[in-house]
Amino acid sequence: MKIRKAVFPVAGLGTRVLPATKAMPKEMLTIVDKPLIQYVVDEAKEAGIEHFVFVTGRNKGVIEDHFDRMFELDTTLAARGKKAEQDILARDQPEAGATSFTRQQAPLGLGHAVWCARDIVGDEPFAVVLPDELVLNSPGCLKQMIEAAAKLGGKSNLLAVEAVPDDLTHQYGICGVGKRLAKNMFEVDGMVEKPPKGTAPSNLSITGRYILQPEIFKILETQERGAGNEIQLTDAMKTLAKTQRFYGVEFEGERHDCGSKSGFLRANIAYGMARDDLREGLRAEMKKYLEK
């Protein structure tokens, strides 16, 4: 099962981090010195993804510009002999024809956003990557999932999952745990979105990485609106699970919810501390701040 394409739903309004996202897409907010969207595209590249599909909305054109060449900037850097900066831009530049952009013209939920990519993805398995969730680890979360998928049958679907405190399971989408295939992989035995307290089938939450079969598109086409009056991807996956296997992958790494203000700040510190060129300076600045 080769996964060549990844879908990035980037049409959200970013209401949890207003006013920063009033005029700027939340996916362009920076963690240290790179926008969120660059981190998840880099993760997909590492996993072997060849085609990057962005589902955008109004005021998201800057995302497309970010993955395009900027002639004026390239020329200026070359004229000033800034080779290191040129190398950084070249490293982050996708190959010609490797990106596609389509619009979600109304905020109808994650399921609807994925459905908007149907004609670009076509009839092949694909990944879905939520850009406001970062996983700090090498190898990345998606690469771990694709390696797990290689051990399964052709019509398999995978979910990235992580343990959450038992008293917080009502805040997440939770999956049931069936047969264990490996230490970090199991058959998913049911999915429930934000179960009432005390009723969750496990403490494993469904996070922002999925590998799905193309049959999900037919289900999403007629999927009724669910929680929040939106077309929920979880509802469509529950329907697909009646005919295809779903597997949970307990990934290695530290997950950061950058869609919240506290998560965004925590991610900046974590990714800064992970950088050899920044760690000591950041540690010194934090020490001075805490001593005030």
C-alpha positions in Angstrom: 0.0 0.0 0.0 1.9 3.0 -1.3 0.8 6.4 0.1 1.7 9.1 -2.5 -0.7 12.0 -1.6 -1.4 13.9 1.5 -4.4 16.3 2.2 -3.9 19.3 4.3 -7.2 20.9 5.5 -6.2 24.6 5.9 -9.5 26.4 5.5 -10.2 26.9 9.2 -10.7 30.3 10.7 -8.3 29.8 13.7 -10.8 31.3 16.2 -9.0 29.9 19.2 -6.0 32.1 18.5 -7.7 35.4 17.6 -6.8 38.2 17.1 -3.5 36.8 15.6 -5.6 35.0 12.9 -7.9 37.9 12.0 -5.8 38.7 8.8 -3.2 35.9 8.8 -4.0 32.2 8.3 -3.3 30.2 11.5 -1.2 27.8 9.4 1.3 30.7 8.7 1.9 31.4 12.4 5.5 30.7 13.2 7.0 28.1 15.5 10.5 29.5 16.1 11.3 30.5 12.5 9.0 28.4 10.3 5.2 28.5 9.7 3.1 25.7 11.0 2.3 24.5 7.5 6.0 24.1 6.6 6.5 21.7 9.5 3.7 19.4 8.4 4.8 19.5 4.8 8.3 18.6 5.9 6.9 15.7 7.9 5.0 14.5 4.8 8.2 14.8 2.7 10.1 12.7 5.1 7.4 10.1 4.9 7.7 9.8 1.1 4.7 11.9 0.1 5.0 13.0 -3.5 1.9 15.3 -3.9 0.6 17.8 -1.4 -3.1 18.8 -1.6 -4.2 21.9 0.3 -7.9 22.5 0.9 -8.0 26.3 1.4 -10.6 29.0 2.0 -10.9 32.7 1.7 -7.8 34.8 2.7 -5.6 31.7 2.5 -3.7 32.7 -0.7 -0.5 33.4 1.3 -0.2 29.7 1.9 0.0 29.1 -1.9 2.5 32.0 -2.1 4.7 30.4 0.6 5.2 27.3 -1.6 5.9 29.3 -4.7 9.2 30.8 -5.8 9.7 34.5 -5.1 11.9 35.9 -7.9 12.6 39.2 -6.2 13.8 37.6 -2.9 15.9 35.0 -4.7 17.6 37.7 -6.8 18.2 39.9 -3.8 19.7 37.1 -1.8 22.0 36.1 -4.7 23.1 39.7 -5.2 24.0 40.0 -1.5 25.8 36.6 -1.3 23.4 35.1 1.2 24.0 31.5 0.2 22.7 30.0 3.5 19.4 31.7 3.2 19.1 30.7 -0.5 19.7 27.1 0.5 17.0 27.2 3.2 14.4 28.5 0.6 15.5 25.9 -1.9 15.2 23.1 0.7 11.6 24.1 1.5 10.5 24.5 -2.1 8.3 21.7 -3.5 9.0 20.4 -6.9 7.1 21.8 -9.8 3.6 20.2 -10.0 3.9 18.6 -6.6 1.3 20.9 -5.0 -2.5 21.3 -5.6 -4.9 23.8 -4.1 -8.7 23.5 -3.9 -11.3 25.5 -2.0 -13.7 24.6 0.7 -16.2 27.3 0.1 -18.1 27.0 3.3 -17.0 26.0 6.9 -18.8 22.6 6.9 -16.3 20.6 8.9 -13.2 18.4 8.5 -15.2 15.6 6.6 -16.3 18.1 4.0 -12.8 19.5 3.7 -11.4 16.0 2.9 -14.2 15.4 0.4 -13.2 18.6 -1.4 -9.9 16.9 -2.3 -11.6 13.9 -3.9 -10.8 14.6 -7.6 -7.2 15.4 -6.9 -6.6 12.3 -4.7 -8.4 10.0 -7.1 -8.8 6.3 -6.5 -5.8 5.6 -4.2 -5.1 5.6 -0.4 -4.0 8.9 1.0 -2.9 10.7 4.2 -4.7 13.5 6.0 -2.5 15.8 8.1 -4.0 18.5 10.3 -1.5 21.4 10.2 -2.2 22.8 13.7 -1.0 19.6 15.3 2.8 19.1 15.4 4.6 16.0 16.6 8.2 16.5 17.7 10.1 13.4 16.9 12.4 11.8 14.4 11.2 9.8 12.5 8.0 11.9 12.2 4.5 10.7 13.0 3.4 10.2 9.4 6.5 8.2 8.5 5.8 5.9 11.5 2.2 5.4 10.2 3.3 4.7 6.6 5.9 2.1 7.9 3.1 0.5 9.9 0.7 0.5 6.9 3.3 -1.4 4.8 2.8 -4.4 7.1 -1.0 -4.5 6.5 -3.4 -5.5 3.8 -4.3 -3.3 0.9 -7.6 -2.0 2.2 -6.5 -0.8 5.6 -7.0 2.5 7.3 -4.8 3.9 10.1 -5.3 6.5 12.9 -2.6 8.1 14.9 -3.5 7.8 18.6 -2.1 8.9 21.9 -3.1 8.3 25.5 -4.9 11.1 27.4 -5.8 11.3 31.1 -8.9 9.2 31.9 -10.7 12.2 33.3 -10.3 14.1 30.0 -11.5 11.5 27.5 -14.8 13.4 27.2 -12.9 16.1 25.3 -11.5 13.9 22.5 -12.5 11.4 19.8 -11.7 8.1 21.4 -11.2 4.6 19.8 -11.8 1.2 21.2 -8.8 -1.2 21.4 -9.2 -4.6 19.7 -6.6 -7.2 18.8 -3.0 -6.2 19.3 -0.8 -6.6 16.2 2.3 -5.1 17.7 3.4 -3.2 20.7 2.3 0.1 19.1 -0.5 -1.1 16.8 -3.9 -2.6 17.3 -7.2 -3.2 15.5 -9.6 -0.3 16.2 -12.8 -1.6 17.9 -15.2 1.3 17.5 -14.8 5.1 17.5 -16.8 7.7 19.5 -16.6 11.5 19.5 -16.3 13.1 22.9 -18.0 10.3 24.9 -19.7 11.3 28.2 -17.5 11.1 31.3 -17.0 7.5 32.4 -18.1 5.9 29.2 -15.0 6.0 27.0 -13.9 2.6 25.6 -10.2 3.5 26.3 -8.0 6.5 27.0 -6.6 6.6 23.4 -7.5 9.7 21.5 -7.6 10.1 17.8 -5.1 12.8 16.8 -4.5 14.7 13.6 -2.9 12.1 11.3 -4.9 9.6 9.2 -4.3 7.2 6.4 -7.5 6.5 4.5 -8.8 4.5 1.6 -10.6 6.3 -1.3 -13.9 4.7 -0.5 -14.3 7.3 2.3 -15.1 9.9 -0.4 -18.4 8.1 -1.4 -19.4 8.0 2.2 -18.6 11.7 2.7 -20.6 12.6 -0.4 -23.9 11.8 1.4 -22.7 12.1 5.0 -25.2 13.9 7.2 -24.1 16.7 9.5 -23.1 15.7 13.0 -21.6 17.4 16.0 -21.4 21.2 15.6 -23.8 20.9 12.6 -20.7 19.9 10.5 -19.8 17.0 8.3 -17.6 15.0 10.7 -14.8 12.8 9.4 -15.2 10.5 12.4 -18.8 9.7 11.4 -17.7 8.7 7.9 -14.9 6.6 9.3 -17.3 4.7 11.5 -19.3 3.9 8.4 -16.3 2.8 6.5 -15.2 0.6 9.4 -18.2 -1.6 8.7 -16.5 -2.9 5.6 -12.8 -2.1 6.1 -10.3 -2.5 8.9 -9.1 0.4 11.0 -5.8 0.3 13.0 -4.5 2.5 15.7 -0.9 3.5 15.7 0.5 4.7 19.0 3.2 7.0 17.7 6.4 8.1 19.3 6.9 11.8 19.9 5.6 14.8 21.7 2.3 16.2 20.3 1.6 19.9 20.3 -1.8 21.4 19.8 -0.8 24.7 18.1 -4.4 25.7 17.6 -4.6 26.8 21.2 -2.7 29.7 22.7 -1.0 27.7 25.4 -0.2 24.9 23.0 1.3 27.4 20.6 3.6 28.9 23.2 4.6 25.4 24.5 5.5 24.3 20.9 7.7 27.3 20.4 9.7 26.5 23.6 9.9 22.7 22.7 11.0 23.3 19.2 13.5 26.0 20.3 15.0 23.7 22.9 15.3 20.9 20.2 17.6 23.2 18.1 21.3 23.0 18.8 21.8 26.6 17.7 19.1 28.0 20.0 19.0 25.7 23.1 21.6 27.4 25.3 20.5 30.9 24.5 16.9 30.0 25.1 17.7 28.3 28.4 19.6 31.4 29.6 16.8 33.7 28.7 14.3 31.5 30.5 16.5 31.4 33.5 16.7 35.2 33.6 12.9 35.5 33.3 12.2 33.0 36.0 14.6 34.7 38.4 12.7 38.0 38.2 
